[in-house]
Amino acid sequence: MMLAFATQALVEMQNVTLKQASYVELPEVLSGLGVAGVDRVLLDLGLSSDQLADESRGFGFRVDGPLDLRFDTRRGQSAAEFIRTAGEVELERVLREYGEDPASGRIARFLAARAASAPITTGVELAEAVAECMNVQRREAGDKHPATRVFQALRIAVNDELGHVARGLEESVFRSLKPGGLAAVITFHSLEDRIVKQEFRRTERWENLTSKPIVATHQEQRFNPRSRSAKLRVARKIG
């Protein structure tokens, strides 16, 4: 869908090539285009606002569409399928490691038991199940939804987001850059940022150009609230 929009928007530009692929596949994509190496790579690891608004993906707490959470629906299993098949132990691990949720064990037990009797199939059902588990009946305006970390953890799991970041930087981006080329990465949560920071500290591979991440100004945050958690790090490939 987004490639179709981009094709229309960039119809008059001659130096743009659009491809649907993971950045982990960048070397293969460039090889198919006859490009030996590039000078710059930008990874924007954020979730698309259009995906958030797409009710068929189930990204939102109030979305009554299928609980999918995949960026690319052609690959892997949906979040609903993951909850149904994972089991309590795996659910607890995912919620603890990817959501950093202090109630991961409690929520995992509840979701596993619920999945056995009445499978969770929509975003609304998941949000309501977590709220019931945490005994949250009413929330004040501005309160963080109790399922926020759960949605994040499941999304990271079904998309293998952290695995993509690690492999993408260590292998694909590094291989694709020419010596002296720049890699710029925008992350949106601490788990991603930790991987990027550790990779760029490998002095035999990278010259780290951002000892501290670049963050959005207060003015930008007012204009674009979702930029609050964004961190940009840049490094130059040694060679």
N, C-alpha and C positions, 0 to 999 in steps of 0.2 A: 504494500500500500504506500509506504513512504518513498520507495523507489519510483513509483508512478507519479507522485507529487513532485519529487525532485526532477524527474525527466521533463515535466512541464515547465518548472521554474527555471531550468537551466538550458532550455531548448536552443537558445542563441549562443551558448558558450561552446567553443570547439575543443577546449583543453580539459574536459571533465569526462571521466569514465566512472560509471556507477556499477557496483557489484554487490550482490547479496551474499555475504560470507562473514564468518567470524574473523576478527583480526588475527587469531591464531593461524589462519590460513593465508596470511598476507604474502609469504614467499611464493606460494603456489599461484596466487592471483597475479602477482607481479610477473612471474615467469610466463604466465599465459598471455600477458600483455607485451612480452618482449622487453621488460624493464629489468635491468641487472641490479639496480640499487637506487635508493631515493635519498634525498637530502634532509627531509623532514618527515616525522610521523607524529600525528596528534591522536591520542586515544581519549575520547570523552566517554567515561564509564557510567555516566548517569542514565537514569531511566527516562525514556521519552514521555513527554507530557501527553502526547497523542495516544501512547499505549495505556497510560493511566486512565484516559477518558474512554477507552474502548471497552465497552461492557462485556464483550465476548472474551476478554482476557482475565477478568476477575481480579484486577489489581486493587480495587477499592473496597473499603469496609461496607459501603452501602450499595455495592454492585450486585445485582441479582442474577448476573450471567455466570457462565461456567467458571469455576476456580481453576484457571490455567497457570498464569504467572510466567509462562515461557516467553522469551523475546522472539524466538523462532519456533512457531508452532509445528514446523515440519520435523523437529528433532526431539528426542527424549520423551519423558512422561510428564503429564500435567501435575500440578500441585495436588489436585484432588486424588489422582491415582497414587501419588507418593504417600499421602496420608493413609490411604486405604491399604497399602501393601507394606509399608515400612516397618510397622511394629513399634512397640513402646521404646525399646532401647535405641533404635536408630532415630526415632523422632526426638528423643531427649538429647541425643548427641548433636543433632542439627540445630535444635533450638538453643542449646548451650553454646556451641561453637560459633554459629553464624548469626544468632540473634542476641547472644550474650544476655539471655533472659534469666534473671535469678529464680524464676518460677518454672524453669524448663522441665523439671521432673514432674511437677504437679500437672502442668498443661499436657505433657506427653501422655501421661496415664489417662487423663480425661479424654483426649482426642483418640487414643487407641481404642478405648472402651466404646466411645461414641461411634467410631468407624465400623466396629463389629456389628452394631445394631442398626444404626441409621447413618449411612455414609454421608460425608460432607461434600457437597458438589458445587456450592457457590461461595462467593466472597462474603455475602451477608451471613450465610450459615456458619462460616468459620469465625467471623467476628462475634457473632452471637454465642457460639460455643465457648470461645475464650472468655468472653465477658461473664458467662454463666459459671465457668470454672473458677474464675477469680472473684466471683460474687459481687460483680460490679453492676448495679442495677440502674444507677443514674450517674451521669458525668456532668460536671460544670463546664461552661463554655471555655475552650482553650485547653482543657485537660487532654493529655495524651491518651489515645485509645489503648486499652490493655492488649490489643492484638497487634500493635504496630511492630514489635520485635518478631512476632510469629510470622507475619507476612514477609518481613525482610528475610528471615531465616529460610523460609520455604522457597522464596524467589531465588536466593543465592544457591540453594541446593539444586533445584531443578534446572538451573542454567549453568551449574558448575562455574559460577562467576570467579571465585578465588583461584580455581585451577586455571581458568583462562588468563587471568591477570599474570600469574606466575609464569606460565608457559609462554604467553604472548610477549612478555618483556624479555625473559631470559633467552628465548629461542627466536621467535618470529620477527619481532621488532629489531632485535640486535642484528640478525642475519640480513634483514632488508635494508638497513641503513648503510650508507657509504661511510668510510672512515671520516670522522669529523662531523657526521650528521647528528641532528638533534632529535631527541625523543621528548615529547611533552605529554603528560598524562594528567587528566582531571579525574579525581576520585571524589566520592560522595559519602563514604563512611570509613571508619577507622581501620577495618579489616583490610580493605583495598589499599588504603594509604600506607599501612604498615609494610605490605609486600613491595610497593613501589619504592618506599624509602630504603628498605633493606637492599633491593636490587641496585639502586643508584649509588649506594655506598661501596659497591664493589669496584675499587679504584683501578684494578687491572683491566676493567671493561669500560668504565664510565668516568667522565669528569662531571661531578655533580654541580650544577649551576644554581641550585636553590637549596641552601643549607636549611632554610625554613620555607614551608610551602607558601605560595602566593594565594591569598584569599580575597573574596569579594569585599569591596568597600561598603561602608554603611549606606551610601547612596545607591549602589547597585542592589544591595539586599532589599532596600525599600521598593525598588522597581521590580526586582525579581526575587521574591522570598525564597525560592528553592535554591538560590545560590549560597544560602547561609552555610551549608555544610560542604561546599565545594572547596577542594584544595588542588592547586596546580603545582606540579614538580617538573623540572626540566633537566636533562643531562645530555652531554655530548659523548658520542661514541669514540673511544680511544682508538687511534690507529694512524 
